Amino acid sequence: MEYLNRVLGLKVMYQDEKIKPVPNFIAARYRIQKVTLDGETALFVYPREELDPVDAVKKHMERIQKVEGAPAVLILDRLTYRQKQYLLRDHIPFVVEEKQIYLPFMAVYLQERGDGERREITAMLPSAQLLLLYYIYHGCGELLTSEACRALGFTATSVSRASRQLEEMGLVYTEKRGVQKILYSDKTPRALFAATKDTMEDPVKRTIFVPRAEIKDKLLLSSYSALSEYTMMNPPPSECFAADSISALERASSGRLHNSEDQCEVQLWRYDPRKLADGSSVDRLSLALALDKDRDERVEEAVEEMLEQVWRDIDGQRN
């Protein structure tokens, strides 16, 4: 491995000698390569799929090391902050290419930055935001990503990418249990929303105004129109709707409201607002994000009232 040689001056020699037989469940999970590190025999262990929970990995590594009587080193492409902490706690040797080296049997620990410590991510993926909001509505705790995949209409690739970004941003944790992947957090729904609200994006990308007659499809109410449905706030003179596409309306649209009796407002959302809605309006958490910068005291009070009802509803589901 050139990385070890370049950074530490360790000469890695790959051996053609086959390792002794290991149990099938280990052989199915890892590819094992015998090497020498500056003349000392070791085993490079390459996970074939996503890394198992660390307590299981620890048992696997101990079994591999016992078979050959040599230190076993996990060779990884990526490592989350939480996984790194567990591997260090259990003294499991690992190398993350171009990032980290932990070889306790050689008294070596070189740390750059784990994937879970990245902070250069500035924009949350729409799919990640949808997944996070669905998780909060779910009541936090543990959530199978396969369940979220079905509920949100995601592909397996999309939900995997979304959950990975949430973990890399330090917002939630993930854990693999058998073939299932679990999303979890130790925060309550209210606390998680408060902690992540400033990280999430305003769901509204842009707004147009169109004649009411141009609205052919049934769209969800948004903005003050939706807020008036959820609270005692009076509805606005002109209705506001949310859509994940406005291409069919662009031709007849304008950039400002000219006539509140003839026109309505249509917002283009970053994600399909129907994914989380269960009525005629956009979901309440997304609506709160969309109105977050509105400094009208009446709006702020109505949003707070709406959110309090969200937390009561979620707590009622959990009890």
Secondary structure, 3 states (H helix, E strand, C coil): CHHHHHHHCCCEEECCCCCCCCCHHHHCCEEEEEEEECCEEEEEEEECCCCCCHHHHHHHHHHHHHHHCCCEEEEECCCCHHHHHHHHHCCCCEEECCCEEEEHHHCEEEECCCHHHCCCCCCCCHHHHHHHHHHHHHCCCEEEHHHHHHHHCCCHHHHHHHHHHHHHCCCCEEEEECCEEEEECCCCHHHHHHHHCCCCCCCEEEEEEEEHHHCCCCCEECHHHHHHHHCCCCCCCCCEEEECCCCCCHHHCECCCCCCCCEEEEEEECCCHHHCCCCCECCHHHHHHHCCCCCCHHHHHHHHHHHHHHHHHHHHHHC
